Amino acid sequence: MLFKAGIVAGFFLVSYAGPIPNGASYSYNQAVTVDSASASEVAHYAGTPISDIPGATDPVQPLVSSQITGTASHGPYEGIPTTTGAVSNSPIATDISILPPSSTALAYTADGLLHEEQPIPYQPAGGLGTSGNEPVYRVQSDFDYESILLGLYQEWIELDLFHDILVKFSEEEFTAAGLTASDIYLIQFMADQEAGHATLLSNLLGGPGGATPQCTYNYPYTTVHEAFDFAQKITRFGESGVWGFQAHLDSREVAQLLSQSIATEARQQMIFRQFEGIFPMPVWFETGIPQSWVWTLLAPYISSCPDTAKRVAWQNFPGLAVLNQPNSSRRNATQTGANETVGWGPAAPSKDVPANESCIAYNVTGFDCSASISQNRSIPLSYPGRQVFLQWENPGQHVGPNNSYVTTSSAGAPQFVLWASQLNITYSPLSNIERKNGTNTGQTIQPAISTYEGDPAINGTTFIALTDTDQIYSPFNLSAVNPHIVAGPYLYQSG
């Protein structure tokens, strides 16, 4: 079962060439065809016969179908789960020990000289996948499969989300938020990008037998501005999740294609920040997070999935919320009160406030959050030293598709708040812990740290979680903290 790679009309084509596994009940068209209508249109505009245009009549692969006809349904799941828990077998241990670097990790001397014989002129020795073997574009391990499956769940919700935003709001509502017809078309184009991403990941999973179909979803927003805040948070953890696992994949070929798709995802996240009227990229480096963090962030917004959906192996941690989440719709976010978010979940959007307090369509430099290429805030959304009030759930809650996943934690009592932003992992003490009627609350203080001089580390949509340890981790081994997470993560709107 292989993927064959080739160049078609100047584009890299990945197509599935193996048999569909026995018993596969989710299917979609994988036969390549010539798009005659597009070819004729190309020839018309070029004023050139089709036969003279390279690639115009080469066959192309169709997009994966969402398997949903008509308008997709939305709302909470009200049934009873028939299966519960993550897919699992017999784990060897409960955590992965932190070991010293490998014996060869510090051996190479970075002095500008070549230390090994070059395989060919102009190519230095080393590198993975450079030996000349034909690339095979398919997952190569359980780790690969479950990581790309998680990515496909992410791509499906983004495809549905972008379409839902277009359907839910009128042209007048978009105009009031500062958007033009061209901006609205950009949202449609980004939805088309997600269809391509879903197709790519479906094929990397082995075609119909390994891929999973689109589900139904539940979104908390009620206005255009709230929708954009929600979308910039959804795309944030979609992007950060890939940065977290991409370098760990066994298949370097899969990692290559994934990086090319997530580069587009990063641009989508920036666009939604611009539509929301907040600064488009307030950090020097984007954060990478583990797969279980992504699944915890994503699952609350998936209502139900078809019986043919593949189950996920990653953990769902207990829910965490910031009770005084900085409100991006306020002219002065320091005036944010309690519970100024809409709906539920770790990506709950900021709630629109009354017009005399709102930054939307408030044409005053430094206080306006109308859609724009860039909007800088005179008063930041948050700041070091800010009191942050937290609330979290106990394990055992049913979440995700068909309420069939159960939140778990193997950690001890919560002691710290972990802040993951840019290249930094830092902790702040958790204080004033109270437990009443099954609800847990506490508070902490936003740290003051920098990635490098002039770059405050905590900015943008920052990931926070409660832990029972202040063990130091770095971006490449952050997943080792999972056994110590009490609750979270949550997207803290620090900028």
N, C-alpha and C positions, 0 to 999 in steps of 0.2 A: 504494500500500500504506500505509494509514493506521490509526492507532488512534483510535477514537471514544471520547470521554469523556462520562460522564453521571452523574447522581445516581440511585441505585437504593436504595430503602428506607433513605435516610439515609446510605448508604455510597458512596464513590467507586468507580466501576466502570471498569476498563480492559479493553477487549475488542478482539480482533484482527478486522479487517474486510476484510483483503486476501486474495488467493489464496495458496495454498501453492506455493512455487517448484517448478519441475519437478525431478524426481529426489529430492525429499525423502523419506527412508525412515524418519525418526523422526516419529511422529504421536501426537497425543493429542486427546481430545474437547474441542472448544471451544464446543459448542452450549450456549446458556443454557437452563436448564429451571427449572420451579417445583418447589421442595422441598415437596411436599404434606404429608409427614409432619411436618416442622418447623412448617409453617403451622398444622396441626391442633393440635400441641402448644402453640403460642403461644396459640391461641384457647382451648384448654382451661384453661390457667393463668390467662388474663385473664378468662375467663368472658364473652367477647365474641365475636360472630360474626366469622369471618375477614374478611368483606367490610367490617367496620367498622375494621379495623386497617390503617393506612397501610403499604404496602410488603409486607404478609404474602404476597401472591400474585405479587409481581414476580419475574421469572426471575433466577437467579444463575448465575455462571460456575463450572464444576466445577474442581477442583484438577488440576494436572498429575500424571499417573501416573508413578511411579518406573520403570515398565516391568519391575519385578522381582516375580515371583510367589512366594508362600511366604516362607520365611526367607531373607534376604539372606546370601550367602556372604562369608566374611572370610578373610584370610590373604594371604601373599605371592604375587606373580605368578611363575610358573615357566616361562613360554613364551619364545619368541623374538620380539622386536619386528619387525614387518614394515615399519614406518615409523619413522624417528628424527629428532629435532630439532624445534625450534619452527617453526611456520608462518612463512614469510618470502618476500620478493621481492627487491628490489635496494635495500638501505639507501643513503641519500645520503651519510652520513658515519658516523664511528665514535663521535662524541660530540657533544653540544650545547654550544656555547660559552656561557660566562657573560657576558652583556651588561649594560650599565647600564639603569636603569629607562626605560620608554617616555617620550616627551616630554610626555605628558599626565598621567602618573601622579602628579605632584606639583603639578598646576595648581589643583586644587580647594582653596578656602579653607574650613576647618571653623570657622566663627565663629558658628553658630547662625542665620544669615540665609538666605533663599532667594535663589539667584543666577540661576535661570532661571524662566521663566513656567510655572506649574503646568498640566498637561494637563487636569485637572478639579479641582473643589474638594476640599480635604483630601488631595490626593495630590501630593507633590513630584515635580519632573522627574527623570528618570533611571530606572535599573533595567532589567534584562534581562527580556524576555518580558512587558512591561507595556503594549504598544502596542495590545492588543485582538485580536490574531490568535488564532484557535482553537488551543488546544494540540494538539500531535501527539506522542503518547507512543510514540516509537520511537527507536532509536539512529540517529545522524546521521553517523557517521564510523567509520573503522576503529578509531580510538582508543576511541570509545564502545562499539563492538561487542566488542572484545577485553576491555575493562574489565568490561562486564556479563557476558560469557561467563565470565570469571574468577570474578565474583561468584556465578554460577550453580553452578560447580563447588564453591564454598564452601558454598552453601546445601544442596546435595545431600549433602555429607559430614556436615554438622551434623544433617540429618534422619536419616541412617543412624546416626550416633553416638549421638544421644539414645535412639533405639530400641534400639541394641545395649546400652547401659547398663541399660535396663529389662529386657532379656531375659537378660543375662549374670548378674545378681546376684539373690539371693533376698530375700524380704521380711525375713528374719532378718539378712541382711548389711546391708541398708539401715538397719534398726533399730539395729544395733550401731554404725553410723556416725552415729547421732543423728537419723535422719530418720523422719518419720511418714508415714502413708498419704497425707496431703495433700501432703507434699513430693514423694512419688513421683508423684502425679498432676500436679504442677507440671512435672516432667520430660516427661511425656506431652503436656501442653499446649504446652510449648516446641517439641516435635516437630511438633505441629499448626501452630504458627507458621511453622516452616521449610517446611512444605508450601505455605503461603500465599506465603512469600517466593520459593520456587522457581517457583510459578505466575506471580507478578508479573514476575520477571526473564525467564522463558521468553517471555512475551508482549512484553516490551520488546525482545527480540531478534528479533521478527518472527514468532513462532509456531513451528510444528514445523520449518519449513525453516531457521530460524536458531538454534534452541535445541539443547541437548545433553541426553541422558538421564543417569540416575543410573549410577554406576560401582560397583565393588566395592572394599572398603577393608581395611586391615590396621592394627590398633590394638595398642599395646604394653602397656596396663594389665592388671593381674591382680586388683586389689582395688577396692572402692568408692572409697576415698580417692584412689587412683592415677587412677581414671577421672575423678573430679572435677577433679583437677589437670590432667589432659590436656584435659578439656573447657573449663576456664577459659583454657587457652592457645590452643586452637583458635579459640574465640570471640573471644579478644583480637586475633589477627591478622586474623580476618574483619572485625571492626569497624574496626580501624586501617587496613586496606587501603582500605575505602570512604572513610574520612576523608582518605586520601591522594590519591584520584583524583576524588572527587565534584565538587570545585570546578573541575576541568579539563575536564569533559564538554562536548561541543559542544551536546548537548541539555539545555537547562535543565529541560524537563519530566521527563526521565528522572532528572535530579539531584534534583528535588523528591520524586519517589516513592521514590527510593533513600534519601534522608535519613529518610523516614518509616518505612522498614523497618529501617534500621540503628539507629534509636533503640530499637527493640525488642531488637536484637542486643546493644546495650550493657547492657540490663537482664539479658539471659541471662548475659552474662559475669560480672556482679555476683552473680547468684544462685549460679553455680557456685563462685565464691570464698567465698560464705557457706556453701555446703554443705561446702566443703573446710575451713572453720574459719579462714580468713585474712581480714584486714580487707577489706571489700567494695570500697572505692574509695580507695586510699591516695595519689591524685594529684589535683591541681586541674584538669588538662587531659589529655585523651587524645591519644595519639600518632597521627599519620598517616604511613603508609609507602607506598612505591611498589608498583606491581603486581608487578614482578619479585621483590620481597621476599616478597610473599604467595605467589606461585607456588612459590618456593623452599621456603617453610615448609610449604606444603600438599602438594606433589607426592609426598614420600616416603611419605605415608599412603594414596595411591591405588594399588591393586594393578593393576586392569585396567579398561578401559572398552569398551563395545560398538563395533563397527565404525562405527556411526552417530555416534559422539562427534565433536564439533568440536575441532580441534587449536588449541592456544594459542600466541600469538605471543611471550609474555613469556619472559624469560631464567631459566634455572636456574643459580644460582651454586654453586660447590663447597661441600660441607657443612662446617659449623663446629660444634664442641661445647665446652661448658665442663666440664672434668674435675672440678671441685669445685663444681658447681651447688648453691646453698643448698637444703637439704632441708626442705621445708615440713612434713614429718611429724615432725620432731624437736622436742623441748621446747626445745632449745638448738641453733639452726642453726649456731652457730659451731663446733660439734663435727662438722660435715659432713666426711666423708672423701672419698676419690676414688671417682668413678663411682657415686654414689648416685642414679642415675636408672634407669628401667625401659625396656628396649628400645632404640629407635633414634630418630634424627631430631631436628630442631631444637625440637620441642615435647615431648620425652621427659619423662614425669611423674616426680616425686620418688618414690623407692622407700620403701615402708613399712618402718619399723625395728622392732626388738624392743620388746615392750610396756614394758619398764622404761626405754626411751629415748624412747618415742613420746608425742606430745601428743594422740593420739586418745583420747577418753574419759578424759582426765586432768583431773579436776575441780579444778584449781588456777588461780585467776585469773592471767592473764598468761602461762600455759604450756599452756592447753587449746586444742585445735584441733578440738573437736567442732563439728558443724554448728550455726550460730548466726547471728542477725541481724548481730552484730558481735563479733569476737574481736580484742583488742589484745594484741600481744606485748610482754612485758617485755624480751625480748632480740630485737632485729630479725633478720630473715633474713640481711641483709647490711649493710655499712656502708662509708663512704668510707675508703680506705686498705687495703681488703681485697685480698689477693693473689688474682688470678683466673688459673687455669691453663687454657690453650686447646689444642685439637687441631683440625686442619683437613685436608681432602682436597685432592688435586690435581684439576685439571679433567679431564673426560673420563669421568666416572662416569655410568652409565645409571640414571635415576631415573623416578619417576612412572608414569602409566598404561602398562601393558604394557612397562615399562622402555624406553620409546620416546623419552624426552627425555634430552639429554646436557648435563651441567654444563659451563659455560664461564666464562672470565674473560679480559678484555683488559687487566687491570691489571698493573702491574709488581710488584716484590718487596714483600711486606707490611711496613709500617712502623708503622701505627697501628691502634688499636681505636676504631671509631666507636660512640658511645653515643647512641641516639635515644630520648628520653623527654620526654613533655609537649611544651613548645614549644622545647626545647633540642636542639642537635646539638653534641656535644663529642667530643674525642679524648683518648686516653691513649696513651703510647708502648708499642709492642710490643717486648718484650725477650726475651733468652735463646732465640732462635729456633734450633731444631734440625730437621734433616731426616734421617730414618733409615728405610730400607726402605719408602719411599713414604708415610711418615707425617710430618706436620709438627706441631711443638709450639712453644709460646711462652707468655709470661705478661705480665700487665699489672696495674695497680693501679686499683681502682674510684675514679673521680674524686669530688670534693666540690664540687658546683655547686648552685645554687638557681635555680628559675624566677623567683620573686619572693621577697622576704624572708619566711621562715617556711615555704617550700615546697621541700624538697629535691627536685631535679629527677629524680634516679635513685631510683625507687621503683616498686613493682608489677612487672609483667612488662615488662622493658626490652629493647629491641632492640639487639643489638650486631652488628658486622660488622668484618672486617679490610679495611683500605684501604692504598693506596700513597701517600695524600695526606692532609694535614690542612686541605684547602680548606674554607672555611666555607660551609655551606648552611643554609637555613631551611626551615620546613615546606612552603612552597609550591613550592620548586624542589629538593626532596630527591632526586628521581629523577635529577638531573644527576650525582649521585655514582656511579651504576651502573657506568660504564666504569672506575671506580677501585676497585671491590670485588674483593678477592682471594678471600674466602670469607665465608659467612654469608648472611643473618642467622641469629641464634640468640636464643631467648627466655631472657634471664637473669632468674632469679627473685629480684629485689632486694627484694621486699616483697609 
